[in-house]
Amino acid sequence: MPDLDLQLPEGRAFEYLVERPSGVLLIVVLALVLRWLVRRAIGRVVRRAGAGSVPGATPRSKAGEFLADLRPGASQRRQQRATAIGDLLTSIASILIAGIAFVMILDQLGVNIAPLLTGAGILGVALGFGAQTLVKDFLAGIFMILEDQYGVGDVIDMGEASGTVEAVGLRITRLRDVNGTVWYVRNGEVVRVGNQSQTWARTVLDITVSYDADLDVVQQILAEEAHAVYTDEKFSEVVLEEPEVWGVERFDSDGAVVRVVLKTAPLQQWAVARAMRQRIKYRFDEAGIEIPSLFRARVEESSE
């Protein structure tokens, strides 16, 4: 039986036993080191973003130059948002590094990677055309979270849907309106969004009084009641600044409209408005100031 010569040529043996394994090991080590450096850099950015705060001051602070972010759990939400973005960036970076390292290892082992790269490019183009909506939703969700346009617990207005945000994802935002209806909105379809919960809010009351009422007295009562709410201990951390009576806003068919505004903490504008309406009604009754009813005016006109 003839002897089989299984020995490789000296140059080829050195290539397969030393050069290529060394190259593969070097690629793996460099990929791991690069991944560690990227994770560390992302982690540092995330920690700074999570520990940072909106320049500001506490409510009614005389020394503050800016207004603090007064939303409930603002610091925790900021930390969660930073962590979510950090995890996303880490995953993307890890996948990219692993993919590049895999292709380099195949090339190091002598595999022709040209067809692989061509196939990956064609697949990427096909997925790009076939999943444009999905990619659009994910990109919009990433920027939405990164920019903190809204978060869980915020009250937002998206046009067709408005309500309290219950869940925020990269593709879908879920919110519940005042009637209890749950809305699912794709992030890529959001053209505009109004957030009623960021930093501060404002109670705007348009009070209609009859044309026979003394507008100076009306504005004085509004100013007094607004100041009473401002100084009330119950609203000490809710009303942020001294209220303002802006005066006559417009003339309606049933009376003159006088506007009073109060700057409040986020999501507290409605509670302040209810308290103000009750106080104003009591004071108007005492002063004999009539709040006209358009329905009653129409009934009187029809009876004549």
Contacts in CASP RR format, 6 or more apart in sequence:
PFRMAT RR
TARGET T0000
AUTHOR 0000-0000-0000
METHOD contacts of the structure
MODEL  1
MPDLDLQLPEGRAFEYLVERPSGVLLIVVLALVLRWLVRRAIGRVVRRAG
AGSVPGATPRSKAGEFLADLRPGASQRRQQRATAIGDLLTSIASILIAGI
AFVMILDQLGVNIAPLLTGAGILGVALGFGAQTLVKDFLAGIFMILEDQY
GVGDVIDMGEASGTVEAVGLRITRLRDVNGTVWYVRNGEVVRVGNQSQTW
ARTVLDITVSYDADLDVVQQILAEEAHAVYTDEKFSEVVLEEPEVWGVER
FDSDGAVVRVVLKTAPLQQWAVARAMRQRIKYRFDEAGIEIPSLFRARVE
ESSE
7 13 0 8 1.000
8 16 0 8 1.000
20 108 0 8 1.000
20 109 0 8 1.000
20 110 0 8 1.000
23 108 0 8 1.000
24 105 0 8 1.000
24 108 0 8 1.000
24 109 0 8 1.000
27 101 0 8 1.000
27 104 0 8 1.000
27 105 0 8 1.000
27 108 0 8 1.000
28 101 0 8 1.000
28 105 0 8 1.000
30 101 0 8 1.000
31 97 0 8 1.000
31 98 0 8 1.000
31 100 0 8 1.000
31 101 0 8 1.000
34 97 0 8 1.000
35 93 0 8 1.000
35 94 0 8 1.000
35 97 0 8 1.000
35 98 0 8 1.000
38 90 0 8 1.000
38 93 0 8 1.000
38 94 0 8 1.000
38 97 0 8 1.000
39 90 0 8 1.000
39 93 0 8 1.000
39 94 0 8 1.000
42 86 0 8 1.000
42 89 0 8 1.000
42 90 0 8 1.000
42 93 0 8 1.000
43 86 0 8 1.000
43 90 0 8 1.000
45 86 0 8 1.000
46 82 0 8 1.000
46 83 0 8 1.000
46 85 0 8 1.000
46 86 0 8 1.000
47 82 0 8 1.000
49 78 0 8 1.000
49 81 0 8 1.000
49 82 0 8 1.000
49 85 0 8 1.000
50 75 0 8 1.000
50 78 0 8 1.000
50 79 0 8 1.000
50 81 0 8 1.000
50 82 0 8 1.000
50 83 0 8 1.000
51 79 0 8 1.000
52 78 0 8 1.000
53 68 0 8 1.000
53 69 0 8 1.000
53 75 0 8 1.000
53 78 0 8 1.000
54 66 0 8 1.000
54 68 0 8 1.000
54 69 0 8 1.000
54 74 0 8 1.000
54 199 0 8 1.000
55 65 0 8 1.000
55 66 0 8 1.000
56 64 0 8 1.000
56 65 0 8 1.000
56 66 0 8 1.000
56 67 0 8 1.000
56 68 0 8 1.000
56 69 0 8 1.000
57 63 0 8 1.000
57 64 0 8 1.000
57 65 0 8 1.000
57 66 0 8 1.000
57 67 0 8 1.000
57 68 0 8 1.000
58 68 0 8 1.000
59 68 0 8 1.000
59 70 0 8 1.000
59 237 0 8 1.000
59 240 0 8 1.000
59 265 0 8 1.000
60 236 0 8 1.000
60 240 0 8 1.000
60 241 0 8 1.000
67 199 0 8 1.000
67 200 0 8 1.000
67 240 0 8 1.000
68 199 0 8 1.000
69 198 0 8 1.000
69 199 0 8 1.000
70 199 0 8 1.000
70 200 0 8 1.000
70 240 0 8 1.000
70 265 0 8 1.000
70 266 0 8 1.000
71 77 0 8 1.000
71 154 0 8 1.000
71 197 0 8 1.000
71 198 0 8 1.000
71 199 0 8 1.000
71 266 0 8 1.000
71 267 0 8 1.000
72 153 0 8 1.000
72 266 0 8 1.000
72 267 0 8 1.000
77 151 0 8 1.000
77 152 0 8 1.000
78 148 0 8 1.000
81 145 0 8 1.000
81 146 0 8 1.000
81 148 0 8 1.000
84 145 0 8 1.000
85 142 0 8 1.000
85 145 0 8 1.000
85 146 0 8 1.000
88 142 0 8 1.000
88 170 0 8 1.000
103 113 0 8 1.000
103 116 0 8 1.000
103 117 0 8 1.000
106 113 0 8 1.000
106 116 0 8 1.000
107 113 0 8 1.000
128 135 0 8 1.000
133 186 0 8 1.000
133 188 0 8 1.000
134 171 0 8 1.000
136 188 0 8 1.000
137 170 0 8 1.000
137 171 0 8 1.000
137 172 0 8 1.000
137 186 0 8 1.000
137 187 0 8 1.000
137 188 0 8 1.000
137 189 0 8 1.000
138 170 0 8 1.000
138 171 0 8 1.000
138 187 0 8 1.000
139 188 0 8 1.000
140 187 0 8 1.000
140 188 0 8 1.000
140 190 0 8 1.000
141 169 0 8 1.000
141 170 0 8 1.000
141 171 0 8 1.000
141 187 0 8 1.000
141 188 0 8 1.000
142 170 0 8 1.000
144 150 0 8 1.000
144 168 0 8 1.000
144 173 0 8 1.000
144 187 0 8 1.000
144 190 0 8 1.000
145 168 0 8 1.000
145 169 0 8 1.000
145 170 0 8 1.000
149 193 0 8 1.000
149 195 0 8 1.000
150 156 0 8 1.000
150 165 0 8 1.000
150 168 0 8 1.000
150 173 0 8 1.000
150 193 0 8 1.000
150 194 0 8 1.000
150 195 0 8 1.000
150 197 0 8 1.000
150 198 0 8 1.000
151 165 0 8 1.000
151 168 0 8 1.000
152 165 0 8 1.000
152 166 0 8 1.000
152 167 0 8 1.000
152 168 0 8 1.000
153 164 0 8 1.000
153 165 0 8 1.000
153 166 0 8 1.000
153 197 0 8 1.000
154 164 0 8 1.000
154 165 0 8 1.000
154 195 0 8 1.000
154 196 0 8 1.000
154 197 0 8 1.000
154 198 0 8 1.000
155 162 0 8 1.000
155 163 0 8 1.000
155 164 0 8 1.000
155 165 0 8 1.000
155 195 0 8 1.000
155 196 0 8 1.000
155 197 0 8 1.000
155 267 0 8 1.000
156 162 0 8 1.000
156 163 0 8 1.000
156 165 0 8 1.000
156 175 0 8 1.000
156 193 0 8 1.000
156 194 0 8 1.000
156 195 0 8 1.000
156 196 0 8 1.000
156 197 0 8 1.000
157 163 0 8 1.000
157 193 0 8 1.000
157 194 0 8 1.000
157 196 0 8 1.000
158 175 0 8 1.000
158 183 0 8 1.000
158 185 0 8 1.000
158 190 0 8 1.000
158 192 0 8 1.000
158 193 0 8 1.000
158 194 0 8 1.000
159 192 0 8 1.000
161 175 0 8 1.000
161 177 0 8 1.000
161 183 0 8 1.000
161 185 0 8 1.000
162 175 0 8 1.000
162 177 0 8 1.000
163 175 0 8 1.000
163 176 0 8 1.000
163 177 0 8 1.000
163 178 0 8 1.000
163 183 0 8 1.000
164 175 0 8 1.000
164 176 0 8 1.000
165 173 0 8 1.000
165 174 0 8 1.000
165 175 0 8 1.000
166 174 0 8 1.000
166 175 0 8 1.000
166 176 0 8 1.000
166 182 0 8 1.000
167 173 0 8 1.000
167 174 0 8 1.000
168 174 0 8 1.000
169 187 0 8 1.000
170 187 0 8 1.000
171 186 0 8 1.000
171 187 0 8 1.000
172 184 0 8 1.000
172 185 0 8 1.000
172 186 0 8 1.000
172 187 0 8 1.000
173 184 0 8 1.000
173 185 0 8 1.000
173 186 0 8 1.000
173 187 0 8 1.000
173 190 0 8 1.000
174 182 0 8 1.000
174 183 0 8 1.000
174 184 0 8 1.000
174 185 0 8 1.000
175 182 0 8 1.000
175 183 0 8 1.000
175 185 0 8 1.000
176 182 0 8 1.000
176 183 0 8 1.000
177 183 0 8 1.000
196 266 0 8 1.000
196 267 0 8 1.000
196 269 0 8 1.000
197 266 0 8 1.000
197 267 0 8 1.000
198 266 0 8 1.000
199 266 0 8 1.000
200 240 0 8 1.000
200 263 0 8 1.000
200 264 0 8 1.000
200 265 0 8 1.000
200 266 0 8 1.000
201 263 0 8 1.000
201 264 0 8 1.000
201 265 0 8 1.000
201 266 0 8 1.000
201 267 0 8 1.000
201 268 0 8 1.000
201 269 0 8 1.000
202 261 0 8 1.000
202 262 0 8 1.000
202 263 0 8 1.000
202 264 0 8 1.000
202 269 0 8 1.000
203 261 0 8 1.000
203 262 0 8 1.000
203 263 0 8 1.000
203 264 0 8 1.000
203 269 0 8 1.000
203 270 0 8 1.000
203 272 0 8 1.000
203 273 0 8 1.000
203 276 0 8 1.000
204 259 0 8 1.000
204 261 0 8 1.000
205 259 0 8 1.000
205 260 0 8 1.000
205 261 0 8 1.000
205 273 0 8 1.000
205 276 0 8 1.000
205 277 0 8 1.000
205 280 0 8 1.000
206 249 0 8 1.000
206 257 0 8 1.000
206 258 0 8 1.000
206 259 0 8 1.000
207 218 0 8 1.000
207 222 0 8 1.000
207 257 0 8 1.000
207 258 0 8 1.000
207 259 0 8 1.000
207 260 0 8 1.000
207 280 0 8 1.000
207 291 0 8 1.000
208 252 0 8 1.000
208 254 0 8 1.000
208 255 0 8 1.000
208 256 0 8 1.000
208 257 0 8 1.000
208 258 0 8 1.000
208 291 0 8 1.000
208 292 0 8 1.000
209 215 0 8 1.000
209 218 0 8 1.000
209 255 0 8 1.000
209 256 0 8 1.000
209 258 0 8 1.000
209 284 0 8 1.000
209 289 0 8 1.000
209 290 0 8 1.000
209 291 0 8 1.000
209 292 0 8 1.000
210 254 0 8 1.000
210 255 0 8 1.000
210 256 0 8 1.000
210 289 0 8 1.000
210 290 0 8 1.000
210 291 0 8 1.000
210 292 0 8 1.000
211 255 0 8 1.000
211 256 0 8 1.000
212 290 0 8 1.000
213 256 0 8 1.000
213 289 0 8 1.000
213 290 0 8 1.000
215 247 0 8 1.000
215 248 0 8 1.000
215 256 0 8 1.000
215 258 0 8 1.000
217 287 0 8 1.000
217 289 0 8 1.000
218 258 0 8 1.000
218 289 0 8 1.000
219 245 0 8 1.000
219 247 0 8 1.000
219 258 0 8 1.000
221 280 0 8 1.000
221 283 0 8 1.000
221 284 0 8 1.000
221 287 0 8 1.000
221 289 0 8 1.000
222 245 0 8 1.000
222 258 0 8 1.000
222 260 0 8 1.000
222 280 0 8 1.000
223 243 0 8 1.000
223 245 0 8 1.000
223 260 0 8 1.000
224 283 0 8 1.000
225 276 0 8 1.000
225 279 0 8 1.000
225 280 0 8 1.000
225 283 0 8 1.000
226 243 0 8 1.000
226 244 0 8 1.000
226 245 0 8 1.000
226 260 0 8 1.000
226 262 0 8 1.000
226 276 0 8 1.000
227 242 0 8 1.000
227 243 0 8 1.000
228 279 0 8 1.000
229 235 0 8 1.000
229 239 0 8 1.000
229 243 0 8 1.000
229 262 0 8 1.000
229 272 0 8 1.000
229 275 0 8 1.000
229 276 0 8 1.000
229 279 0 8 1.000
230 239 0 8 1.000
230 242 0 8 1.000
230 243 0 8 1.000
230 262 0 8 1.000
235 272 0 8 1.000
235 275 0 8 1.000
237 265 0 8 1.000
238 264 0 8 1.000
238 265 0 8 1.000
238 268 0 8 1.000
238 271 0 8 1.000
238 272 0 8 1.000
239 262 0 8 1.000
239 263 0 8 1.000
239 264 0 8 1.000
239 272 0 8 1.000
240 263 0 8 1.000
240 264 0 8 1.000
240 265 0 8 1.000
241 262 0 8 1.000
241 263 0 8 1.000
243 260 0 8 1.000
243 261 0 8 1.000
243 262 0 8 1.000
243 263 0 8 1.000
244 260 0 8 1.000
244 261 0 8 1.000
245 258 0 8 1.000
245 259 0 8 1.000
245 260 0 8 1.000
246 259 0 8 1.000
246 260 0 8 1.000
246 261 0 8 1.000
247 258 0 8 1.000
247 259 0 8 1.000
247 260 0 8 1.000
248 256 0 8 1.000
248 257 0 8 1.000
248 258 0 8 1.000
248 259 0 8 1.000
249 257 0 8 1.000
249 258 0 8 1.000
249 259 0 8 1.000
250 256 0 8 1.000
250 257 0 8 1.000
251 257 0 8 1.000
253 294 0 8 1.000
253 297 0 8 1.000
254 292 0 8 1.000
254 293 0 8 1.000
254 294 0 8 1.000
254 297 0 8 1.000
255 292 0 8 1.000
260 276 0 8 1.000
262 269 0 8 1.000
262 272 0 8 1.000
262 276 0 8 1.000
264 272 0 8 1.000
281 291 0 8 1.000
283 289 0 8 1.000
284 290 0 8 1.000
284 291 0 8 1.000
END
